[in-house]
Amino acid sequence: MRYLFTVVFINLSGLMLYAQTPNWAEHVSPLMFENCTPCHHPGGLAPFSLMTYSDASANAFSVHDAVGNKTMPPWPPDPEYRHLAFERILSQDEINTIQSWVQGGSPEGNPALAPAPPVYNNVPTIVSPDLLVTIPTYTSTATNGDIYRCFVIPSGLTGTKYITEMEVIPGNPEIVHHVLVFQDSTNTCVQLDNGDPLPGYSSFGGTGSNSSSLIGTWVPGSRPTKYPQGMGIRLPANTNIVVQIHYPQGSNGQSDNTQVRFKLTNGPVRQLFIAPPLNHGNALTNGPLIIPANTVKTFNAEYTVPINISTISVGPHMHLIGRKIKVYGVVTPGDTIPLIRINDWNFHWQGGYEFKNVTKIPAGTKLRAEATYDNTLNNPYNPSNPPQLVTAGEATTDEMMLVYFTYTYYFPGDENIVIDSSPNTGSTPAIPDLMFSCFPNPSAQELWIETGKEIPDLLSISVYDIRGNEVLTLKDENPGIKVQIPSEKLPSGEYLIILRSGNHYGYQKWIKSE
């Protein structure tokens, strides 16, 4: 009788060592398809494809070095500081597998054992958008340097809406490096666009309008943005959508017509805000943001959170002189919330990073950021040779220090809302599935709650004002018929009514009239 053995050794650090060389079909192609081919496919942004064995074996040594120094797949945040949602990182075992394959001569193995390669056809996930904006066809002129181009598209909204989902579809994935999406209700961006004979206008860093607010980001490999149920970004009536696109050097002559697709709702929703409380304007503790030539300098920013907030994501922003940044919150001495750390900043791979769970930041927490800038020739991204004085501004040769947060007012239980359920989360999502009505609505005096059916577990009923303060609470209720809420003494305004039962909840917006 013959026996076939596959022998695997585990070294003292727990890393997998193969007694036989890994092959493409069984061991390497699944890693490439999952982590590399979203960019490395025909028509993608990367310089070569990794979709087939012949593609990968021809570029094997480049792959070996890129995964070894962890520049690929591009994921700037440090996972040892904090795990974030939808991480694009390889484990050490996976890196060892790829490098052992290359060092062993890159064998193909049995092609029949390889998984089917993914299909990349630029088909949107949001197939029926409530709002679709498409930039006018633009032909890149980027020959010797990168181009950052803003395009202004009227939303056409006749009333206020809330964004619940957003998806960027590059018109030409070969040249769209990253996208920032803003909304602006002024005519500033329109005037800048009208003043440029080509579609859009040039702008680096921001839109050129102080009234613009960031509503989304995209880099290759990004997933469509989908906010937790019952939350959304406000989009005012008649606002303009401003799409800023980075076209890299060498894309000259290629055309693009990128689009952004939105799912919208009227509400009721909890409004999400995107703002940079840590910034180089009023938050620096050792400002102003000035980096003399041939110096390395670290700046610190601090902001005290006035109320309990629930954070969805964090997004640091610097330009080309920035080299590393760490963001955290100090609740009390010895009690710190790690938020994000980027040890090797690269402007070209910046983005917004979601937390795996909605993260509570208590009132009184001191948000802090520490950012280091290298204005020497040791910085490979320094735009000036020889180095020049760098100050705050939006030009390519200027600098910024901003940390954006997507947040809303905290409600109890928010920290149990799961954004990414992959390992390292360990929480159970709260499910917004309790249906009820609140009436009259609007109402000047009385307020009644009714579910229409018996609830197995007793409920708690909470009333929150627009700033997230709990102003009324009732425990151990079961409004199978109806329950009156003692709301007579509440001032007029908007309120959110939340019912909870175990790990389930429901919410309704209620207006207390004059």
ZAMARGU-4260 file (C-alpha; in steps of 0.2 Angstrom, whole numbers, plus 5000, padded with zeros to 4 digits):
<rodrens>
0) 5000/5000/5000 | 5007/5017/4995 | 5004/5033/5006 | 5005/5051/5000 | 5010/5063/5013
5) 5010/5082/5013 | 5022/5088/5026 | 5021/5105/5034 | 5033/5111/5047 | 5029/5125/5060
10) 5043/5135/5066 | 5045/5142/5084 | 5036/5158/5079 | 5021/5149/5073 | 5024/5153/5054
15) 5020/5140/5041 | 5035/5132/5032 | 5032/5121/5017 | 5042/5105/5015 | 5037/5106/4997
20) 5036/5122/4986 | 5019/5130/4985 | 5012/5131/4967 | 5001/5144/4958 | 4986/5133/4956
25) 4983/5128/4974 | 4992/5140/4985 | 4996/5157/4976 | 4982/5160/4964 | 4969/5162/4978
30) 4979/5175/4987 | 4982/5185/4971 | 4963/5184/4966 | 4958/5190/4984 | 4972/5203/4987
35) 4980/5209/4971 | 4969/5207/4955 | 4957/5221/4960 | 4971/5233/4953 | 4982/5220/4944
40) 4970/5215/4930 | 4969/5220/4911 | 4962/5238/4911 | 4966/5241/4929 | 4977/5254/4937
45) 4992/5243/4941 | 5006/5242/4928 | 5004/5223/4925 | 4991/5209/4927 | 4992/5195/4939
50) 4976/5186/4933 | 4985/5171/4925 | 5000/5160/4929 | 5009/5167/4915 | 5006/5185/4921
55) 5011/5181/4939 | 5027/5170/4934 | 5033/5184/4923 | 5032/5197/4937 | 5037/5184/4951
60) 5052/5194/4958 | 5043/5210/4958 | 5028/5202/4968 | 5041/5194/4980 | 5049/5210/4984
65) 5032/5220/4985 | 5024/5208/4997 | 5040/5206/5007 | 5042/5224/5011 | 5023/5226/5013
70) 5020/5239/5000 | 5008/5228/4992 | 4993/5226/4994 | 4993/5245/4998 | 4986/5247/5015
75) 4994/5262/5025 | 4986/5259/5042 | 4996/5249/5054 | 4986/5234/5059 | 4997/5231/5075
80) 4990/5248/5081 | 4972/5245/5077 | 4962/5233/5066 | 4951/5242/5054 | 4936/5237/5043
85) 4940/5228/5026 | 4958/5227/5028 | 4969/5223/5013 | 4983/5215/5021 | 4993/5198/5020
90) 4997/5188/5035 | 5015/5183/5037 | 5010/5165/5032 | 5003/5171/5016 | 5018/5182/5013
95) 5029/5166/5016 | 5018/5156/5004 | 5021/5169/4990 | 5039/5171/4993 | 5042/5152/4994
100) 5033/5150/4978 | 5045/5163/4969 | 5061/5156/4978 | 5056/5138/4972 | 5055/5143/4954
105) 5036/5148/4953 | 5029/5131/4949 | 5011/5131/4941 | 5005/5115/4948 | 4989/5107/4941
110) 4979/5121/4933 | 4963/5111/4936 | 4965/5114/4954 | 4965/5133/4953 | 4950/5143/4957
115) 4940/5153/4944 | 4948/5170/4942 | 4937/5185/4947 | 4928/5195/4933 | 4932/5214/4933
120) 4919/5223/4921 | 4917/5239/4931 | 4898/5235/4933 | 4891/5245/4948 | 4885/5237/4964
125) 4871/5251/4966 | 4861/5246/4950 | 4847/5258/4954 | 4854/5274/4961 | 4843/5288/4967
130) 4856/5300/4961 | 4868/5298/4947 | 4882/5311/4943 | 4894/5308/4929 | 4908/5320/4925
135) 4910/5327/4907 | 4922/5317/4896 | 4939/5323/4901 | 4955/5319/4892 | 4970/5319/4903
140) 4985/5330/4900 | 4996/5322/4913 | 5013/5320/4905 | 5027/5325/4916 | 5017/5326/4932
145) 5001/5321/4941 | 4985/5331/4938 | 4971/5334/4951 | 4955/5339/4942 | 4938/5345/4950
150) 4922/5342/4941 | 4906/5351/4946 | 4889/5342/4943 | 4872/5350/4949 | 4863/5337/4960
155) 4846/5343/4954 | 4838/5339/4971 | 4823/5349/4975 | 4823/5344/4994 | 4835/5339/5007
160) 4840/5320/5006 | 4852/5309/5016 | 4865/5298/5008 | 4864/5280/5014 | 4875/5272/5001
165) 4888/5279/4988 | 4898/5271/4975 | 4912/5278/4963 | 4913/5270/4946 | 4929/5275/4937
170) 4926/5279/4919 | 4944/5273/4915 | 4951/5262/4928 | 4968/5263/4920 | 4970/5282/4924
175) 4959/5285/4939 | 4971/5284/4954 | 4959/5291/4968 | 4943/5301/4970 | 4937/5313/4983
180) 4918/5318/4983 | 4912/5334/4990 | 4896/5344/4991 | 4895/5363/4989 | 4880/5374/4990
185) 4889/5389/4984 | 4893/5395/4966 | 4912/5396/4970 | 4916/5379/4962 | 4905/5383/4947
190) 4914/5399/4944 | 4931/5390/4945 | 4924/5378/4932 | 4918/5391/4921 | 4935/5400/4921
195) 4944/5385/4914 | 4941/5381/4895 | 4943/5362/4898 | 4930/5351/4908 | 4933/5354/4926
200) 4947/5364/4934 | 4964/5360/4942 | 4964/5360/4961 | 4976/5350/4973 | 4970/5345/4990
205) 4953/5353/4991 | 4940/5361/4979 | 4946/5379/4981 | 4929/5383/4990 | 4929/5385/5009
210) 4911/5379/5009 | 4914/5362/5002 | 4912/5347/5013 | 4919/5330/5010 | 4906/5316/5008
215) 4916/5302/5002 | 4933/5295/4995 | 4938/5281/4984 | 4954/5272/4980 | 4957/5256/4969
220) 4950/5241/4978 | 4938/5252/4988 | 4921/5245/4992 | 4905/5255/4990 | 4901/5265/5005
225) 4886/5259/5015 | 4882/5267/5031 | 4874/5258/5046 | 4855/5257/5044 | 4846/5272/5050
230) 4861/5284/5047 | 4865/5295/5033 | 4875/5311/5026 | 4864/5326/5023 | 4863/5332/5005
235) 4854/5349/5004 | 4843/5354/4990 | 4851/5362/4974 | 4869/5357/4980 | 4883/5354/4968
240) 4892/5337/4968 | 4911/5341/4966 | 4921/5326/4960 | 4940/5328/4962 | 4950/5315/4952
245) 4969/5311/4953 | 4976/5307/4936 | 4994/5300/4937 | 5009/5305/4927 | 5009/5296/4910
250) 4990/5296/4907 | 4991/5310/4894 | 4979/5307/4880 | 4967/5295/4889 | 4949/5299/4892
255) 4938/5297/4907 | 4920/5299/4912 | 4919/5293/4930 | 4902/5293/4939 | 4896/5293/4957
260) 4880/5283/4961 | 4870/5287/4977 | 4856/5279/4987 | 4846/5292/4996 | 4832/5293/5008
265) 4821/5307/5016 | 4823/5299/5033 | 4820/5297/5047 | 4839/5295/5049 | 4852/5300/5062
270) 4863/5313/5053 | 4881/5308/5050 | 4894/5322/5050 | 4911/5322/5041 | 4923/5335/5049
275) 4941/5337/5054 | 4942/5343/5072 | 4960/5339/5072 | 4967/5352/5060 | 4981/5364/5056
280) 4970/5379/5059 | 4964/5380/5077 | 4969/5363/5084 | 4988/5363/5083 | 4997/5364/5100
285) 5014/5369/5093 | 5009/5378/5077 | 5009/5386/5065 | 5012/5373/5052 | 5028/5378/5045
290) 5042/5366/5040 | 5058/5375/5035 | 5069/5368/5021 | 5080/5353/5026 | 5071/5350/5043
295) 5061/5336/5050 | 5047/5342/5062 | 5033/5334/5071 | 5016/5344/5075 | 5003/5340/5088
300) 4985/5343/5087 | 4972/5341/5101 | 4953/5343/5102 | 4942/5340/5117 | 4925/5331/5112
305) 4911/5340/5120 | 4898/5326/5120 | 4897/5308/5117 | 4899/5303/5099 | 4899/5288/5088
310) 4912/5287/5075 | 4911/5277/5059 | 4927/5281/5051 | 4943/5291/5052 | 4953/5299/5038
315) 4970/5308/5040 | 4975/5320/5026 | 4993/5327/5023 | 5002/5331/5007 | 5019/5326/5000
320) 5030/5331/5015 | 5020/5321/5028 | 5029/5305/5033 | 5019/5297/5047 | 5004/5301/5058
325) 4996/5293/5074 | 4978/5297/5080 | 4971/5292/5097 | 4959/5298/5110 | 4963/5300/5129
330) 4948/5297/5139 | 4957/5298/5156 | 4975/5296/5160 | 4979/5278/5156 | 4963/5275/5146
335) 4967/5278/5128 | 4957/5274/5112 | 4969/5269/5097 | 4961/5276/5081 | 4974/5275/5067
340) 4992/5275/5064 | 5001/5276/5047 | 5020/5273/5049 | 5024/5277/5030 | 5012/5290/5024
345) 5010/5291/5005 | 4998/5304/4998 | 4994/5293/4983 | 4986/5280/4994 | 4976/5290/5006
350) 4958/5287/5010 | 4945/5286/5024 | 4945/5270/5035 | 4930/5263/5043 | 4931/5255/5060
355) 4925/5237/5062 | 4912/5242/5074 | 4905/5259/5077 | 4916/5267/5090 | 4910/5277/5105
360) 4921/5292/5110 | 4915/5298/5127 | 4912/5317/5131 | 4928/5325/5138 | 4940/5313/5127
365) 4955/5323/5121 | 4957/5318/5103 | 4975/5319/5098 | 4986/5318/5082 | 5005/5317/5080
370) 5011/5320/5062 | 5029/5321/5056 | 5035/5330/5041 | 5051/5327/5032 | 5057/5342/5021
375) 5073/5335/5016 | 5080/5326/5001 | 5078/5310/5011 | 5059/5311/5008 | 5057/5302/4991
380) 5040/5312/4989 | 5047/5330/4992 | 5041/5340/4977 | 5056/5352/4978 | 5074/5350/4974
385) 5082/5358/4983 | 5070/5358/4998 | 5060/5374/5000 | 5050/5382/5015 | 5034/5373/5016
390) 5018/5381/5025 | 5000/5377/5026 | 4990/5378/5010 | 4981/5368/4996 | 4995/5369/4983
395) 5005/5354/4978 | 5020/5361/4987 | 5010/5367/5002 | 5006/5355/5017 | 4990/5351/5027
400) 4987/5342/5044 | 4969/5336/5044 | 4960/5321/5052 | 4942/5319/5046 | 4930/5309/5057
405) 4913/5302/5051 | 4902/5303/5066 | 4885/5305/5074 | 4878/5309/5091 | 4880/5293/5102
410) 4865/5282/5107 | 4867/5268/5119 | 4871/5252/5110 | 4880/5260/5095 | 4896/5251/5099
415) 4887/5235/5095 | 4884/5240/5077 | 4895/5230/5066 | 4902/5237/5050 | 4914/5223/5046
420) 4910/5206/5053 | 4927/5197/5048 | 4938/5191/5062 | 4944/5202/5076 | 4926/5210/5078
425) 4918/5198/5091 | 4902/5208/5093 | 4884/5205/5089 | 4876/5218/5078 | 4861/5227/5084
430) 4846/5224/5072 | 4834/5238/5068 | 4819/5227/5066 | 4806/5233/5079 | 4792/5241/5069
435) 4781/5254/5078 | 4771/5270/5076 | 4772/5286/5086 | 4757/5298/5085 | 4751/5311/5084
440) 4766/5317/5074 | 4769/5332/5074 | 4761/5335/5091 | 4760/5349/5104 | 4757/5339/5119
445) 4753/5320/5120 | 4763/5306/5112 | 4758/5288/5110 | 4768/5273/5105 | 4761/5257/5097
450) 4769/5242/5090 | 4753/5233/5085 | 4758/5216/5093 | 4765/5209/5109 | 4784/5209/5110
455) 4792/5193/5119 | 4804/5203/5129 | 4800/5219/5139 | 4805/5235/5130 | 4814/5251/5135
460) 4808/5267/5127 | 4820/5281/5125 | 4818/5299/5119 | 4833/5308/5112 | 4834/5326/5107
465) 4843/5332/5091 | 4860/5332/5100 | 4859/5315/5106 | 4854/5318/5124 | 4842/5306/5132
470) 4828/5317/5139 | 4815/5303/5143 | 4816/5284/5146 | 4803/5271/5151 | 4808/5254/5156
475) 4799/5237/5155 | 4786/5242/5144 | 4776/5232/5131 | 4766/5243/5120 | 4756/5229/5111
480) 4741/5241/5112 | 4748/5258/5115 | 4758/5267/5129 | 4758/5286/5132 | 4774/5295/5133
485) 4775/5309/5146 | 4781/5322/5134 | 4771/5338/5139 | 4786/5346/5147 | 4798/5344/5132
490) 4802/5360/5122 | 4797/5360/5104 | 4810/5352/5092 | 4815/5336/5083 | 4816/5320/5093
495) 4821/5302/5090 | 4811/5288/5098 | 4820/5272/5101 | 4813/5256/5107 | 4824/5242/5112
500) 4821/5223/5116 | 4836/5212/5119 | 4847/5214/5104 | 4834/5222/5093 | 4828/5240/5091
505) 4818/5252/5081 | 4817/5271/5079 | 4805/5284/5073 | 4807/5303/5071 | 4795/5314/5081
510) 4792/5332/5080 | 4786/5342/5095 | 4777/5357/5089 | 4774/5374/5097
</rodrens>
